[in-house]
Structures are given as structure tokens and as C-alpha cells.
Amino acid sequence: MDMLELLPRLHLLRFPVGQAYLWRDGDELSLIDAGMIGSGRAIAEAITALGRSPGDVRRIVLTHFHEDHAGGAGEFAALSGAEVLAHHLDAPFVRGERPGPPPRFEDWELPVHAEVSRHLPGGEPERPRHVTPLSDGAVLGFGGGARVLHVPGHTDGSIALFIPDEGVLFTGDAVAASPVDGSVMPGVFNLDRAQLMESLHRLAALDAELACFGHGEPVLDGASAALRRAADGEPSTG
């Protein structure tokens, strides 16, 4: 796992598939997504390398239930004591009560998904003992009040998080950056692409300066303009 400082209070944690983000408020940390199965200990080691303790993480906010984002949540929650939060529509899948619905793949996505799947570990994740359900409009206790935005399409319970005071947006997999040229694009492997595009337009209307995606390089300035171009189908390199 690689770790990269984006802001003095924000780090990106990059896994073989996908990425998570660590936000700092004084002595308190918040984790947005938790990587794939087996990532919990690597996250703990990264936090220790920053001179902090895993126990400083108060919450793990999951943008959706897919294993490359939620797979490490239970393991890291057990190590840190952090609260796990997810949208109420995705929370049953995070808890392992039943399997989540698979994406409705477009033809061109099938070989891409097959390649991605090669890099995901097998087995079942350690499940969180409790998942706090979230709904659209909730305000969380970090970043001066991080707003929860329900952005369905990738999954029914996908969320984004927006920190208005800092202009920082965490999109989950509603948006991505291309691994080829860094262009900002709608997320892939979706349940409902039309719904995803509606969600993308909602995110593009925010006054975001920095956008953190579930996959691909973040946009470090002018994020709203890049998101608007992606929502309108225009090429954008952020």
C-alpha cells in the first residue's frame, strides 16, 4: 500500500485495487473507505508511520459496499475501535447479511472487470460488528461538518462526502479518473448508469475545489469544473 499527502490534513491510501482517504482533525482521524480484504493491518501500519495510533480513528465511512472499498472495514474496526458507517441501503451488504447485487456490465466493461478481479484477494472479509446507517443530508463530526450525499447508480446506497469549509469532495465510485490519461469520467461497473449520471450532475453542482475518487488520481484544484465537463460528456484532465 502507498500513502500520499494531498493536504496537511488529508492523505491518500492506495491499494492494488482502489484507494481510501485519511482525514485529520487535531488529534482525531476519520477514514473514508477501507480498502480490500486484508487491508486493515496495512492501514494501521500507515497510521502508525504518521506518528499516530489506529485508535485515533473515530470513524470509517464507507462510500459503498463493494469489496475493494469495504473489505478492510471490519478488520480495521477491530484493530482501532472505530465506528463503521454506510448508507442504510448498502449497510446490510457490509454486515454480510446477504450478498449485494452485481453490476449490470456494459460489454466493454467485462474484460476490464476480469482484469481488476485478478488483483482482488479471495475469501470472506471480516465483517464489522456494527454498521451505523446513514441517509442523505446527514452531517458527520469531522472536517467542520462533512455532508453525506446519496449518489445512487454505482450501487443503490452509494454516498459521497462533501466538506464545504475545505471544498473537499469524496466521490466514491460515482466518479473516477482514467488510469490511461487522468481524465475525469463517470464511474464504471454500475447498477444503473442513467441514475449514476444524475448523481454525477449533483456532484458537479457543488463548489468543490479538490475531488477524491475511489479510483484514479484526485483533482487537486478546480474540481467542480472538471466534474461538470465529465457530467456533460466533455473530455477533462482535471
C-alpha positions as CSV (number, residue, x, y, z in Angstrom):
1,M,0.0,0.0,0.0
2,D,1.2,3.5,-0.9
3,M,0.4,6.7,1.1
4,L,0.4,10.2,-0.4
5,E,-0.2,13.5,1.4
6,L,-2.7,15.6,-0.5
7,L,-3.2,18.3,2.1
8,P,-1.6,18.7,5.6
9,R,-4.7,17.1,7.0
10,L,-5.5,14.7,4.1
11,H,-3.7,11.5,2.9
12,L,-4.5,9.1,0.1
13,L,-4.0,5.4,0.8
14,R,-3.6,3.5,-2.4
15,F,-4.2,-0.3,-2.6
16,P,-3.6,-2.7,-5.5
17,V,-7.2,-2.0,-6.4
18,G,-8.9,1.2,-5.2
19,Q,-7.9,3.7,-2.6
20,A,-9.0,5.2,0.7
21,Y,-8.5,8.6,2.4
22,L,-7.5,9.6,5.9
23,W,-8.7,13.0,7.2
24,R,-7.2,14.6,10.4
25,D,-9.0,17.0,12.8
26,G,-6.5,17.8,15.5
27,D,-6.0,14.5,17.4
28,E,-8.9,12.8,15.7
29,L,-8.8,10.8,12.4
30,S,-11.5,9.7,10.0
31,L,-11.1,7.1,7.3
32,I,-13.1,7.3,4.1
33,D,-13.3,3.7,2.7
34,A,-11.1,0.9,4.0
35,G,-9.6,-1.0,1.0
36,M,-10.0,-4.6,0.0
37,I,-10.0,-7.7,2.2
38,G,-6.9,-7.9,4.4
39,S,-6.2,-4.1,4.3
40,G,-6.9,-3.4,7.9
41,R,-3.4,-4.1,9.2
42,A,-1.8,-2.2,6.4
43,I,-4.0,0.8,7.2
44,A,-3.0,0.6,10.9
45,E,0.7,0.5,9.9
46,A,0.3,3.5,7.7
47,I,-1.3,5.5,10.5
48,T,1.5,4.4,12.9
49,A,4.0,5.6,10.3
50,L,2.4,9.1,10.6
51,G,3.1,9.1,14.3
52,R,-0.5,8.4,15.2
53,S,-2.3,5.4,16.7
54,P,-5.1,3.4,15.0
55,G,-7.1,4.2,18.0
56,D,-7.1,7.8,16.9
57,V,-9.5,6.9,14.1
58,R,-13.0,7.6,15.3
59,R,-15.0,6.6,12.2
60,I,-14.8,4.6,9.0
61,V,-17.2,6.0,6.4
62,L,-17.9,3.6,3.5
63,T,-18.9,5.1,0.2
64,H,-20.5,1.8,-0.8
65,F,-20.4,-2.0,-0.1
66,H,-18.0,-3.2,-2.9
67,E,-15.2,-5.3,-1.5
68,D,-12.4,-3.0,-2.8
69,H,-13.9,-0.3,-0.5
70,A,-15.5,-2.1,2.4
71,G,-13.3,-5.3,2.5
72,G,-10.9,-4.0,5.1
73,A,-13.5,-2.2,7.3
74,G,-14.2,-5.0,9.8
75,E,-10.6,-5.8,10.3
76,F,-9.6,-2.2,10.8
77,A,-12.6,-1.5,13.1
78,A,-11.5,-4.4,15.3
79,L,-7.9,-3.1,15.5
80,S,-9.0,0.6,16.1
81,G,-12.4,0.5,17.8
82,A,-13.6,2.9,15.1
83,E,-17.3,3.2,14.2
84,V,-18.3,2.0,10.8
85,L,-20.9,4.0,8.8
86,A,-22.6,3.3,5.5
87,H,-25.8,4.3,3.7
88,H,-28.7,2.3,5.0
89,L,-29.3,0.7,1.6
90,D,-25.8,-0.7,1.5
91,A,-25.3,-1.4,5.2
92,P,-26.9,-5.0,5.1
93,F,-24.3,-6.0,2.5
94,V,-21.5,-4.5,4.5
95,R,-22.7,-6.5,7.5
96,G,-22.8,-9.7,5.4
97,E,-26.5,-10.3,5.9
98,R,-26.9,-11.0,2.2
99,P,-24.9,-10.6,-1.0
100,G,-25.1,-7.3,-2.7
101,P,-26.4,-7.1,-6.3
102,P,-23.8,-7.4,-9.0
103,P,-23.2,-4.6,-11.5
104,R,-25.0,-4.5,-14.8
105,F,-21.9,-4.6,-17.0
106,E,-21.7,-2.9,-20.4
107,D,-20.0,-5.2,-22.9
108,W,-16.7,-3.2,-22.9
109,E,-16.5,-3.4,-19.1
110,L,-16.4,-7.2,-18.9
111,P,-12.7,-7.7,-19.8
112,V,-11.8,-4.7,-17.6
113,H,-13.6,-6.2,-14.7
114,A,-12.0,-9.6,-15.2
115,E,-8.5,-8.0,-15.1
116,V,-9.4,-6.0,-12.0
117,S,-10.7,-9.1,-10.3
118,R,-7.4,-10.8,-10.7
119,H,-5.9,-8.4,-8.2
120,L,-8.5,-8.9,-5.5
121,P,-7.9,-11.4,-2.7
122,G,-10.3,-14.3,-2.3
123,G,-12.2,-15.3,0.8
124,E,-14.7,-13.5,3.0
125,P,-13.9,-10.2,4.7
126,E,-14.0,-9.8,8.5
127,R,-17.4,-8.1,9.0
128,P,-17.9,-5.1,11.2
129,R,-19.7,-5.9,14.4
130,H,-22.0,-2.9,13.9
131,V,-22.7,-0.6,10.9
132,T,-24.3,2.8,11.6
133,P,-26.8,3.6,8.9
134,L,-26.6,6.9,7.0
135,S,-29.1,8.9,4.9
136,D,-28.8,11.8,2.5
137,G,-28.2,15.1,4.3
138,A,-26.6,13.7,7.4
139,V,-23.7,15.8,8.8
140,L,-20.8,13.9,10.3
141,G,-18.5,15.1,13.0
142,F,-15.3,15.7,11.0
143,G,-14.0,18.4,8.7
144,G,-16.2,21.0,10.4
145,G,-19.3,19.1,9.3
146,A,-18.9,16.6,6.4
147,R,-22.2,16.3,4.5
148,V,-23.5,13.0,3.3
149,L,-24.9,13.0,-0.3
150,H,-26.8,10.0,-1.5
151,V,-25.5,9.4,-5.1
152,P,-27.1,6.1,-6.3
153,G,-26.2,4.5,-9.6
154,H,-23.0,2.7,-8.9
155,T,-24.8,0.9,-6.0
156,D,-28.2,1.8,-4.6
157,G,-26.6,3.0,-1.4
158,S,-23.6,4.9,-2.8
159,I,-22.7,8.1,-1.0
160,A,-20.3,11.0,-1.5
161,L,-19.0,13.2,1.3
162,F,-18.5,16.9,1.0
163,I,-16.6,19.2,3.4
164,P,-17.8,22.7,2.4
165,D,-15.4,24.6,4.6
166,E,-12.4,23.0,2.8
167,G,-14.0,22.5,-0.7
168,V,-13.1,18.7,-0.5
169,L,-15.3,16.1,-2.1
170,F,-15.0,12.3,-1.7
171,T,-17.0,10.8,-4.6
172,G,-16.6,7.1,-4.0
173,D,-17.1,5.3,-7.4
174,A,-19.6,7.7,-8.7
175,V,-16.7,9.4,-10.5
176,A,-13.2,8.1,-11.5
177,A,-10.0,9.3,-13.1
178,S,-8.8,7.3,-16.1
179,P,-5.7,5.3,-15.5
180,V,-4.7,6.0,-19.1
181,D,-4.7,9.8,-19.3
182,G,-6.1,11.0,-15.9
183,S,-9.3,12.3,-17.5
184,V,-12.3,12.6,-15.1
185,M,-15.1,10.2,-16.1
186,P,-18.3,8.7,-14.8
187,G,-17.8,5.6,-12.6
188,V,-17.9,2.1,-14.2
189,F,-19.4,-1.3,-13.1
190,N,-22.7,0.3,-12.2
191,L,-26.2,-0.9,-11.3
192,D,-27.9,1.9,-13.1
193,R,-25.8,4.2,-15.4
194,A,-28.6,6.7,-16.0
195,Q,-29.0,7.1,-12.3
196,L,-25.3,7.4,-11.9
197,M,-25.2,10.3,-14.4
198,E,-27.9,12.1,-12.4
199,S,-25.7,11.7,-9.3
200,L,-22.7,13.0,-11.2
201,H,-24.6,16.1,-12.2
202,R,-25.5,16.6,-8.5
203,L,-21.8,16.4,-7.5
204,A,-20.8,18.7,-10.3
205,A,-23.1,21.4,-8.9
206,L,-21.1,21.6,-5.6
207,D,-18.4,24.1,-5.0
208,A,-15.6,21.6,-4.8
209,E,-12.0,22.5,-5.2
210,L,-10.5,19.1,-4.6
211,A,-12.1,15.8,-5.6
212,C,-11.0,12.4,-4.2
213,F,-12.1,9.4,-6.3
214,G,-12.3,5.8,-5.4
215,H,-10.1,5.0,-8.4
216,G,-7.6,7.3,-10.1
217,E,-5.7,10.4,-9.3
218,P,-7.5,13.1,-7.4
219,V,-8.2,16.5,-8.9
220,L,-6.3,19.0,-6.7
221,D,-7.8,22.2,-7.9
222,G,-10.8,23.3,-10.0
223,A,-12.6,20.1,-9.2
224,S,-16.1,21.4,-9.9
225,A,-15.2,22.5,-13.4
226,A,-13.7,19.0,-14.1
227,L,-16.8,17.3,-12.8
228,R,-19.1,19.5,-14.9
229,R,-17.2,18.6,-18.0
230,A,-17.4,14.9,-17.1
231,A,-21.2,15.2,-16.5
232,D,-21.6,16.9,-19.8
233,G,-19.6,14.3,-21.7
234,E,-16.6,16.5,-22.4
235,P,-13.0,15.3,-22.1
236,S,-11.3,16.6,-19.0
237,T,-7.9,16.1,-17.4
238,G,-8.9,17.8,-14.2
